[in-house]
Amino acid sequence: MTAAIIDGAALAKRGRAGLADEVAGMLAAGRPRPGLAVILASDDAASAIYVRGKTVAASEVGVHSEQIDLPPGTTQARVVEEVARLNADPAIHGILVQLPLYPGMDEEEVIDAIDPRKDVDGLHPFNFGKLAEGAPTVLPCTPAGIMECLRSAGVEIRGRRAVIVGRSIRVGRPLASLLLLEDATVTVCHSRSGDLGRFTREADILVAAVGRAGLVTGDMVKPGAAVIDVGMNRRPSSVPGGRDRIVGDVDRASVEPVAGHLTPVPGGVGPMTIAMLLANTVRAARAG
């Protein structure tokens, strides 16, 4: 068995094409151009990669985008001040604060400062709470992208055992809610779960989202399982002067011969996260 690769990049490209048509229709009807603002208050390498991708994709779709880069030494009050400015800007329909923030900042306080109507990442307590109660208003981007990857591959969700490795507010927790809404039986694993393989080997759908390169290996995967790799880790080149590689949380070499479906890194969940962000921004603009 060799896993069927879920091409998130191709899926996202199709989604962006549809959004470009939608934005063109909005402009033709005299509606304002959707606007997205991204705040980067971190020196995290993976965050910088995502933000660059979001800017390029927004331009492709016809969404106005602004990137606010805040340097090291920026105070939390300054970040909240920037959020408040964007809340009041009628040209901005979506605000994304890229996480993680600089060490010592309270991410919860910053996210709480976003107007829930402009929270296109779905992490504000109001939107997060609506998801938890089963009536989501805004779907968190990465979990929504994962669900689209599974659907596009024809992976059965209802009645299946799903195991999520990672309980972050960005991926693990909201994804668990989305999978439950699709009638999966969900287990969320974390650093205190003990023998991780004992859980992962039972999974029909296995999601790795902890930021630890090669954590999931082939012997931890149920034959035929759909494996979703959310990790993005920088691995130094073994060649002097060579470029670093971006790898996931899944050891592809050992997992691909076992799994039924697999998302690659890069080119899997990452592009879908950006596509979902743009979709949420266009939706927010339509809502006015």
TIDOTOR-275947 format. One record per residue (C-alpha): chain; residue number from 1; residue in three letters; x, y, z. Coordinates in pm, whole numbers, plus 50000, padded with zeros to 5 digits. Layout:
N
<atom unit="A" pos="NUM" code="ALA" east="X" north="Y" up="Z"/>
...
***
This chain:
288
<atom unit="A" pos="1" code="MET" east="50000" north="50000" up="50000"/>
<atom unit="A" pos="2" code="THR" east="50116" north="50351" up="49921"/>
<atom unit="A" pos="3" code="ALA" east="49920" north="50648" up="50052"/>
<atom unit="A" pos="4" code="ALA" east="49725" north="50867" up="49813"/>
<atom unit="A" pos="5" code="ILE" east="49868" north="51217" up="49852"/>
<atom unit="A" pos="6" code="ILE" east="49612" north="51487" up="49928"/>
<atom unit="A" pos="7" code="ASP" east="49730" north="51783" up="49720"/>
<atom unit="A" pos="8" code="GLY" east="49633" north="52078" up="49935"/>
<atom unit="A" pos="9" code="ALA" east="49809" north="52320" up="49703"/>
<atom unit="A" pos="10" code="ALA" east="49593" north="52218" up="49406"/>
<atom unit="A" pos="11" code="LEU" east="49277" north="52218" up="49617"/>
<atom unit="A" pos="12" code="ALA" east="49358" north="52566" up="49747"/>
<atom unit="A" pos="13" code="LYS" east="49426" north="52692" up="49395"/>
<atom unit="A" pos="14" code="ARG" east="49077" north="52587" up="49287"/>
<atom unit="A" pos="15" code="GLY" east="48931" north="52754" up="49595"/>
<atom unit="A" pos="16" code="ARG" east="49116" north="53078" up="49524"/>
<atom unit="A" pos="17" code="ALA" east="48989" north="53081" up="49167"/>
<atom unit="A" pos="18" code="GLY" east="48632" north="53061" up="49295"/>
<atom unit="A" pos="19" code="LEU" east="48697" north="53340" up="49544"/>
<atom unit="A" pos="20" code="ALA" east="48849" north="53560" up="49271"/>
<atom unit="A" pos="21" code="ASP" east="48527" north="53524" up="49073"/>
<atom unit="A" pos="22" code="GLU" east="48325" north="53608" up="49382"/>
<atom unit="A" pos="23" code="VAL" east="48530" north="53919" up="49458"/>
<atom unit="A" pos="24" code="ALA" east="48501" north="54033" up="49096"/>
<atom unit="A" pos="25" code="GLY" east="48124" north="53994" up="49121"/>
<atom unit="A" pos="26" code="MET" east="48115" north="54199" up="49441"/>
<atom unit="A" pos="27" code="LEU" east="48313" north="54481" up="49282"/>
<atom unit="A" pos="28" code="ALA" east="48094" north="54476" up="48971"/>
<atom unit="A" pos="29" code="ALA" east="47790" north="54513" up="49198"/>
<atom unit="A" pos="30" code="GLY" east="47944" north="54820" up="49362"/>
<atom unit="A" pos="31" code="ARG" east="48035" north="54650" up="49686"/>
<atom unit="A" pos="32" code="PRO" east="48362" north="54736" up="49864"/>
<atom unit="A" pos="33" code="ARG" east="48674" north="54531" up="49803"/>
<atom unit="A" pos="34" code="PRO" east="48729" north="54283" up="50088"/>
<atom unit="A" pos="35" code="GLY" east="49017" north="54390" up="50311"/>
<atom unit="A" pos="36" code="LEU" east="49244" north="54175" up="50527"/>
<atom unit="A" pos="37" code="ALA" east="49501" north="54293" up="50781"/>
<atom unit="A" pos="38" code="VAL" east="49764" north="54061" up="50928"/>
<atom unit="A" pos="39" code="ILE" east="49962" north="54156" up="51238"/>
<atom unit="A" pos="40" code="LEU" east="50298" north="53985" up="51281"/>
<atom unit="A" pos="41" code="ALA" east="50442" north="54034" up="51628"/>
<atom unit="A" pos="42" code="SER" east="50689" north="53747" up="51633"/>
<atom unit="A" pos="43" code="ASP" east="51021" north="53634" up="51492"/>
<atom unit="A" pos="44" code="ASP" east="50891" north="53280" up="51438"/>
<atom unit="A" pos="45" code="ALA" east="51016" north="53152" up="51101"/>
<atom unit="A" pos="46" code="ALA" east="50707" north="52945" up="51021"/>
<atom unit="A" pos="47" code="SER" east="50483" north="53245" up="51093"/>
<atom unit="A" pos="48" code="ALA" east="50681" north="53460" up="50851"/>
<atom unit="A" pos="49" code="ILE" east="50636" north="53196" up="50579"/>
<atom unit="A" pos="50" code="TYR" east="50261" north="53183" up="50636"/>
<atom unit="A" pos="51" code="VAL" east="50223" north="53560" up="50635"/>
<atom unit="A" pos="52" code="ARG" east="50410" north="53594" up="50306"/>
<atom unit="A" pos="53" code="GLY" east="50186" north="53326" up="50156"/>
<atom unit="A" pos="54" code="LYS" east="49875" north="53504" up="50278"/>
<atom unit="A" pos="55" code="THR" east="49981" north="53834" up="50120"/>
<atom unit="A" pos="56" code="VAL" east="50049" north="53673" up="49782"/>
<atom unit="A" pos="57" code="ALA" east="49724" north="53474" up="49788"/>
<atom unit="A" pos="58" code="ALA" east="49517" north="53779" up="49886"/>
<atom unit="A" pos="59" code="SER" east="49651" north="53970" up="49586"/>
<atom unit="A" pos="60" code="GLU" east="49569" north="53678" up="49357"/>
<atom unit="A" pos="61" code="VAL" east="49208" north="53670" up="49476"/>
<atom unit="A" pos="62" code="GLY" east="49160" north="54047" up="49463"/>
<atom unit="A" pos="63" code="VAL" east="49149" north="54101" up="49838"/>
<atom unit="A" pos="64" code="HIS" east="49315" north="54417" up="49968"/>
<atom unit="A" pos="65" code="SER" east="49576" north="54320" up="50225"/>
<atom unit="A" pos="66" code="GLU" east="49786" north="54500" up="50483"/>
<atom unit="A" pos="67" code="GLN" east="50073" north="54349" up="50679"/>
<atom unit="A" pos="68" code="ILE" east="50174" north="54512" up="51005"/>
<atom unit="A" pos="69" code="ASP" east="50518" north="54397" up="51120"/>
<atom unit="A" pos="70" code="LEU" east="50590" north="54482" up="51484"/>
<atom unit="A" pos="71" code="PRO" east="50956" north="54456" up="51585"/>
<atom unit="A" pos="72" code="PRO" east="51109" north="54282" up="51889"/>
<atom unit="A" pos="73" code="GLY" east="51054" north="54492" up="52198"/>
<atom unit="A" pos="74" code="THR" east="50699" north="54581" up="52097"/>
<atom unit="A" pos="75" code="THR" east="50470" north="54594" up="52400"/>
<atom unit="A" pos="76" code="GLN" east="50145" north="54406" up="52425"/>
<atom unit="A" pos="77" code="ALA" east="49966" north="54737" up="52462"/>
<atom unit="A" pos="78" code="ARG" east="50103" north="54837" up="52122"/>
<atom unit="A" pos="79" code="VAL" east="49963" north="54520" up="51963"/>
<atom unit="A" pos="80" code="VAL" east="49620" north="54581" up="52120"/>
<atom unit="A" pos="81" code="GLU" east="49634" north="54941" up="52001"/>
<atom unit="A" pos="82" code="GLU" east="49695" north="54823" up="51645"/>
<atom unit="A" pos="83" code="VAL" east="49402" north="54583" up="51672"/>
<atom unit="A" pos="84" code="ALA" east="49178" north="54868" up="51789"/>
<atom unit="A" pos="85" code="ARG" east="49283" north="55080" up="51492"/>
<atom unit="A" pos="86" code="LEU" east="49195" north="54801" up="51251"/>
<atom unit="A" pos="87" code="ASN" east="48863" north="54737" up="51426"/>
<atom unit="A" pos="88" code="ALA" east="48767" north="55095" up="51341"/>
<atom unit="A" pos="89" code="ASP" east="48891" north="55087" up="50981"/>
<atom unit="A" pos="90" code="PRO" east="48595" north="55034" up="50741"/>
<atom unit="A" pos="91" code="ALA" east="48831" north="54915" up="50465"/>
<atom unit="A" pos="92" code="ILE" east="48938" north="54617" up="50677"/>
<atom unit="A" pos="93" code="HIS" east="48688" north="54332" up="50704"/>
<atom unit="A" pos="94" code="GLY" east="48919" north="54069" up="50847"/>
<atom unit="A" pos="95" code="ILE" east="49191" north="54087" up="51113"/>
<atom unit="A" pos="96" code="LEU" east="49439" north="53810" up="51176"/>
<atom unit="A" pos="97" code="VAL" east="49693" north="53824" up="51457"/>
<atom unit="A" pos="98" code="GLN" east="49953" north="53567" up="51360"/>
<atom unit="A" pos="99" code="LEU" east="50037" north="53334" up="51649"/>
<atom unit="A" pos="100" code="PRO" east="50259" north="53276" up="51837"/>
<atom unit="A" pos="101" code="LEU" east="50337" north="53626" up="51963"/>
<atom unit="A" pos="102" code="TYR" east="50663" north="53742" up="52115"/>
<atom unit="A" pos="103" code="PRO" east="50741" north="53565" up="52447"/>
<atom unit="A" pos="104" code="GLY" east="50565" north="53716" up="52745"/>
<atom unit="A" pos="105" code="MET" east="50262" north="53841" up="52553"/>
<atom unit="A" pos="106" code="ASP" east="49915" north="53726" up="52651"/>
<atom unit="A" pos="107" code="GLU" east="49771" north="53580" up="52330"/>
<atom unit="A" pos="108" code="GLU" east="49424" north="53551" up="52481"/>
<atom unit="A" pos="109" code="GLU" east="49407" north="53922" up="52563"/>
<atom unit="A" pos="110" code="VAL" east="49516" north="54018" up="52213"/>
<atom unit="A" pos="111" code="ILE" east="49263" north="53786" up="52044"/>
<atom unit="A" pos="112" code="ASP" east="48989" north="53914" up="52276"/>
<atom unit="A" pos="113" code="ALA" east="49055" north="54266" up="52146"/>
<atom unit="A" pos="114" code="ILE" east="48951" north="54175" up="51790"/>
<atom unit="A" pos="115" code="ASP" east="48599" north="54267" up="51684"/>
<atom unit="A" pos="116" code="PRO" east="48429" north="53923" up="51654"/>
<atom unit="A" pos="117" code="ARG" east="48283" north="54031" up="51318"/>
<atom unit="A" pos="118" code="LYS" east="48640" north="54079" up="51187"/>
<atom unit="A" pos="119" code="ASP" east="48783" north="53767" up="51352"/>
<atom unit="A" pos="120" code="VAL" east="48856" north="53572" up="51035"/>
<atom unit="A" pos="121" code="ASP" east="49065" north="53313" up="51221"/>
<atom unit="A" pos="122" code="GLY" east="48768" north="53209" up="51435"/>
<atom unit="A" pos="123" code="LEU" east="48957" north="53230" up="51764"/>
<atom unit="A" pos="124" code="HIS" east="48768" north="53507" up="51945"/>
<atom unit="A" pos="125" code="PRO" east="48583" north="53366" up="52249"/>
<atom unit="A" pos="126" code="PHE" east="48245" north="53449" up="52092"/>
<atom unit="A" pos="127" code="ASN" east="48321" north="53261" up="51769"/>
<atom unit="A" pos="128" code="PHE" east="48503" north="52981" up="51949"/>
<atom unit="A" pos="129" code="GLY" east="48205" north="52941" up="52180"/>
<atom unit="A" pos="130" code="LYS" east="47960" north="52923" up="51890"/>
<atom unit="A" pos="131" code="LEU" east="48168" north="52642" up="51742"/>
<atom unit="A" pos="132" code="ALA" east="48176" north="52457" up="52075"/>
<atom unit="A" pos="133" code="GLU" east="47797" north="52472" up="52102"/>
<atom unit="A" pos="134" code="GLY" east="47760" north="52334" up="51749"/>
<atom unit="A" pos="135" code="ALA" east="47646" north="52652" up="51575"/>
<atom unit="A" pos="136" code="PRO" east="47968" north="52795" up="51424"/>
<atom unit="A" pos="137" code="THR" east="47970" north="53144" up="51277"/>
<atom unit="A" pos="138" code="VAL" east="48334" north="53156" up="51161"/>
<atom unit="A" pos="139" code="LEU" east="48533" north="52837" up="51107"/>
<atom unit="A" pos="140" code="PRO" east="48896" north="52844" up="51229"/>
<atom unit="A" pos="141" code="CYS" east="49114" north="52838" up="50920"/>
<atom unit="A" pos="142" code="THR" east="49344" north="52540" up="50973"/>
<atom unit="A" pos="143" code="PRO" east="49072" north="52306" up="51106"/>
<atom unit="A" pos="144" code="ALA" east="48841" north="52413" up="50821"/>
<atom unit="A" pos="145" code="GLY" east="49121" north="52345" up="50573"/>
<atom unit="A" pos="146" code="ILE" east="49176" north="51999" up="50722"/>
<atom unit="A" pos="147" code="MET" east="48809" north="51916" up="50685"/>
<atom unit="A" pos="148" code="GLU" east="48818" north="52022" up="50320"/>
<atom unit="A" pos="149" code="CYS" east="49124" north="51803" up="50262"/>
<atom unit="A" pos="150" code="LEU" east="48940" north="51502" up="50405"/>
<atom unit="A" pos="151" code="ARG" east="48624" north="51568" up="50203"/>
<atom unit="A" pos="152" code="SER" east="48817" north="51622" up="49880"/>
<atom unit="A" pos="153" code="ALA" east="48984" north="51283" up="49922"/>
<atom unit="A" pos="154" code="GLY" east="48655" north="51108" up="49991"/>
<atom unit="A" pos="155" code="VAL" east="48760" north="51011" up="50343"/>
<atom unit="A" pos="156" code="GLU" east="48464" north="50884" up="50544"/>
<atom unit="A" pos="157" code="ILE" east="48428" north="51079" up="50871"/>
<atom unit="A" pos="158" code="ARG" east="48095" north="50970" up="51016"/>
<atom unit="A" pos="159" code="GLY" east="48139" north="50687" up="51265"/>
<atom unit="A" pos="160" code="ARG" east="48518" north="50681" up="51226"/>
<atom unit="A" pos="161" code="ARG" east="48777" north="50708" up="51503"/>
<atom unit="A" pos="162" code="ALA" east="48971" north="51034" up="51479"/>
<atom unit="A" pos="163" code="VAL" east="49282" north="51098" up="51688"/>
<atom unit="A" pos="164" code="ILE" east="49430" north="51447" up="51710"/>
<atom unit="A" pos="165" code="VAL" east="49782" north="51485" up="51846"/>
<atom unit="A" pos="166" code="GLY" east="49791" north="51837" up="51990"/>
<atom unit="A" pos="167" code="ARG" east="49534" north="52034" up="52189"/>
<atom unit="A" pos="168" code="SER" east="49612" north="52392" up="52084"/>
<atom unit="A" pos="169" code="ILE" east="49340" north="52653" up="52052"/>
<atom unit="A" pos="170" code="ARG" east="49447" north="52704" up="51690"/>
<atom unit="A" pos="171" code="VAL" east="49411" north="52344" up="51570"/>
<atom unit="A" pos="172" code="GLY" east="49344" north="52062" up="51813"/>
<atom unit="A" pos="173" code="ARG" east="49048" north="52192" up="52010"/>
<atom unit="A" pos="174" code="PRO" east="48847" north="52350" up="51726"/>
<atom unit="A" pos="175" code="LEU" east="48921" north="52055" up="51497"/>
<atom unit="A" pos="176" code="ALA" east="48782" north="51819" up="51760"/>
<atom unit="A" pos="177" code="SER" east="48458" north="52019" up="51754"/>
<atom unit="A" pos="178" code="LEU" east="48435" north="52008" up="51373"/>
<atom unit="A" pos="179" code="LEU" east="48496" north="51634" up="51365"/>
<atom unit="A" pos="180" code="LEU" east="48233" north="51579" up="51634"/>
<atom unit="A" pos="181" code="LEU" east="47986" north="51778" up="51426"/>
<atom unit="A" pos="182" code="GLU" east="48055" north="51527" up="51146"/>
<atom unit="A" pos="183" code="ASP" east="47983" north="51236" up="51385"/>
<atom unit="A" pos="184" code="ALA" east="48340" north="51113" up="51430"/>
<atom unit="A" pos="185" code="THR" east="48455" north="50961" up="51759"/>
<atom unit="A" pos="186" code="VAL" east="48733" north="51192" up="51868"/>
<atom unit="A" pos="187" code="THR" east="49035" north="51151" up="52095"/>
<atom unit="A" pos="188" code="VAL" east="49270" north="51442" up="52163"/>
<atom unit="A" pos="189" code="CYS" east="49623" north="51349" up="52273"/>
<atom unit="A" pos="190" code="HIS" east="49881" north="51574" up="52436"/>
<atom unit="A" pos="191" code="SER" east="50206" north="51569" up="52630"/>
<atom unit="A" pos="192" code="ARG" east="50043" north="51389" up="52925"/>
<atom unit="A" pos="193" code="SER" east="49877" north="51114" up="52720"/>
<atom unit="A" pos="194" code="GLY" east="50148" north="50857" up="52786"/>
<atom unit="A" pos="195" code="ASP" east="50201" north="50593" up="52519"/>
<atom unit="A" pos="196" code="LEU" east="50105" north="50795" up="52213"/>
<atom unit="A" pos="197" code="GLY" east="50118" north="50502" up="51974"/>
<atom unit="A" pos="198" code="ARG" east="49850" north="50322" up="52175"/>
<atom unit="A" pos="199" code="PHE" east="49605" north="50591" up="52063"/>
<atom unit="A" pos="200" code="THR" east="49731" north="50665" up="51713"/>
<atom unit="A" pos="201" code="ARG" east="49722" north="50301" up="51602"/>
<atom unit="A" pos="202" code="GLU" east="49344" north="50305" up="51656"/>
<atom unit="A" pos="203" code="ALA" east="49284" north="50607" up="51435"/>
<atom unit="A" pos="204" code="ASP" east="49104" north="50596" up="51103"/>
<atom unit="A" pos="205" code="ILE" east="49185" north="50967" up="51080"/>
<atom unit="A" pos="206" code="LEU" east="49510" north="51081" up="51242"/>
<atom unit="A" pos="207" code="VAL" east="49603" north="51448" up="51271"/>
<atom unit="A" pos="208" code="ALA" east="49950" north="51554" up="51390"/>
<atom unit="A" pos="209" code="ALA" east="49967" north="51917" up="51507"/>
<atom unit="A" pos="210" code="VAL" east="50235" north="51970" up="51769"/>
<atom unit="A" pos="211" code="GLY" east="50534" north="52118" up="51586"/>
<atom unit="A" pos="212" code="ARG" east="50774" north="51831" up="51644"/>
<atom unit="A" pos="213" code="ALA" east="50949" north="51697" up="51336"/>
<atom unit="A" pos="214" code="GLY" east="50901" north="51328" up="51264"/>
<atom unit="A" pos="215" code="LEU" east="50691" north="51261" up="51574"/>
<atom unit="A" pos="216" code="VAL" east="50453" north="51022" up="51397"/>
<atom unit="A" pos="217" code="THR" east="50623" north="50720" up="51243"/>
<atom unit="A" pos="218" code="GLY" east="50492" north="50432" up="51037"/>
<atom unit="A" pos="219" code="ASP" east="50463" north="50191" up="51329"/>
<atom unit="A" pos="220" code="MET" east="50221" north="50437" up="51496"/>
<atom unit="A" pos="221" code="VAL" east="49974" north="50438" up="51205"/>
<atom unit="A" pos="222" code="LYS" east="49680" north="50208" up="51139"/>
<atom unit="A" pos="223" code="PRO" east="49705" north="50060" up="50787"/>
<atom unit="A" pos="224" code="GLY" east="49484" north="50259" up="50550"/>
<atom unit="A" pos="225" code="ALA" east="49437" north="50555" up="50785"/>
<atom unit="A" pos="226" code="ALA" east="49407" north="50911" up="50659"/>
<atom unit="A" pos="227" code="VAL" east="49702" north="51101" up="50805"/>
<atom unit="A" pos="228" code="ILE" east="49691" north="51481" up="50817"/>
<atom unit="A" pos="229" code="ASP" east="50023" north="51653" up="50887"/>
<atom unit="A" pos="230" code="VAL" east="49982" north="52007" up="51023"/>
<atom unit="A" pos="231" code="GLY" east="50343" north="52047" up="51138"/>
<atom unit="A" pos="232" code="MET" east="50585" north="52293" up="50982"/>
<atom unit="A" pos="233" code="ASN" east="50934" north="52250" up="51120"/>
<atom unit="A" pos="234" code="ARG" east="51262" north="52386" up="50990"/>
<atom unit="A" pos="235" code="ARG" east="51532" north="52120" up="50955"/>
<atom unit="A" pos="236" code="PRO" east="51889" north="52241" up="50887"/>
<atom unit="A" pos="237" code="SER" east="52049" north="52119" up="50566"/>
<atom unit="A" pos="238" code="SER" east="52300" north="51837" up="50597"/>
<atom unit="A" pos="239" code="VAL" east="52505" north="52009" up="50326"/>
<atom unit="A" pos="240" code="PRO" east="52725" north="52303" up="50433"/>
<atom unit="A" pos="241" code="GLY" east="52571" north="52620" up="50293"/>
<atom unit="A" pos="242" code="GLY" east="52257" north="52434" up="50183"/>
<atom unit="A" pos="243" code="ARG" east="51903" north="52560" up="50239"/>
<atom unit="A" pos="244" code="ASP" east="51703" north="52443" up="50538"/>
<atom unit="A" pos="245" code="ARG" east="51416" north="52203" up="50469"/>
<atom unit="A" pos="246" code="ILE" east="51059" north="52240" up="50588"/>
<atom unit="A" pos="247" code="VAL" east="50928" north="51912" up="50729"/>
<atom unit="A" pos="248" code="GLY" east="50612" north="51809" up="50910"/>
<atom unit="A" pos="249" code="ASP" east="50528" north="51624" up="51230"/>
<atom unit="A" pos="250" code="VAL" east="50492" north="51303" up="51028"/>
<atom unit="A" pos="251" code="ASP" east="50787" north="51095" up="50912"/>
<atom unit="A" pos="252" code="ARG" east="50671" north="51068" up="50553"/>
<atom unit="A" pos="253" code="ALA" east="50920" north="50797" up="50451"/>
<atom unit="A" pos="254" code="SER" east="50784" north="50547" up="50702"/>
<atom unit="A" pos="255" code="VAL" east="50419" north="50658" up="50705"/>
<atom unit="A" pos="256" code="GLU" east="50349" north="50679" up="50331"/>
<atom unit="A" pos="257" code="PRO" east="50375" north="50300" up="50276"/>
<atom unit="A" pos="258" code="VAL" east="50121" north="50239" up="50556"/>
<atom unit="A" pos="259" code="ALA" east="49861" north="50516" up="50533"/>
<atom unit="A" pos="260" code="GLY" east="49568" north="50530" up="50294"/>
<atom unit="A" pos="261" code="HIS" east="49586" north="50908" up="50252"/>
<atom unit="A" pos="262" code="LEU" east="49854" north="51159" up="50350"/>
<atom unit="A" pos="263" code="THR" east="49897" north="51536" up="50330"/>
<atom unit="A" pos="264" code="PRO" east="50249" north="51646" up="50235"/>
<atom unit="A" pos="265" code="VAL" east="50459" north="51918" up="50396"/>
<atom unit="A" pos="266" code="PRO" east="50486" north="52160" up="50233"/>
<atom unit="A" pos="267" code="GLY" east="50188" north="52166" up="49999"/>
<atom unit="A" pos="268" code="GLY" east="49922" north="52008" up="50217"/>
<atom unit="A" pos="269" code="VAL" east="49736" north="52182" up="50499"/>
<atom unit="A" pos="270" code="GLY" east="49928" north="52511" up="50476"/>
<atom unit="A" pos="271" code="PRO" east="49780" north="52631" up="50144"/>
<atom unit="A" pos="272" code="MET" east="49434" north="52529" up="50261"/>
<atom unit="A" pos="273" code="THR" east="49471" north="52736" up="50578"/>
<atom unit="A" pos="274" code="ILE" east="49534" north="53042" up="50363"/>
<atom unit="A" pos="275" code="ALA" east="49242" north="52962" up="50132"/>
<atom unit="A" pos="276" code="MET" east="49007" north="52935" up="50430"/>
<atom unit="A" pos="277" code="LEU" east="49134" north="53266" up="50567"/>
<atom unit="A" pos="278" code="LEU" east="49053" north="53439" up="50240"/>
<atom unit="A" pos="279" code="ALA" east="48712" north="53273" up="50225"/>
<atom unit="A" pos="280" code="ASN" east="48635" north="53400" up="50575"/>
<atom unit="A" pos="281" code="THR" east="48748" north="53750" up="50476"/>
<atom unit="A" pos="282" code="VAL" east="48524" north="53758" up="50170"/>
<atom unit="A" pos="283" code="ARG" east="48235" north="53627" up="50381"/>
<atom unit="A" pos="284" code="ALA" east="48295" north="53902" up="50641"/>
<atom unit="A" pos="285" code="ALA" east="48295" north="54165" up="50366"/>
<atom unit="A" pos="286" code="ARG" east="47964" north="54034" up="50235"/>
<atom unit="A" pos="287" code="ALA" east="47817" north="54055" up="50583"/>
<atom unit="A" pos="288" code="GLY" east="47912" north="54422" up="50586"/>
***
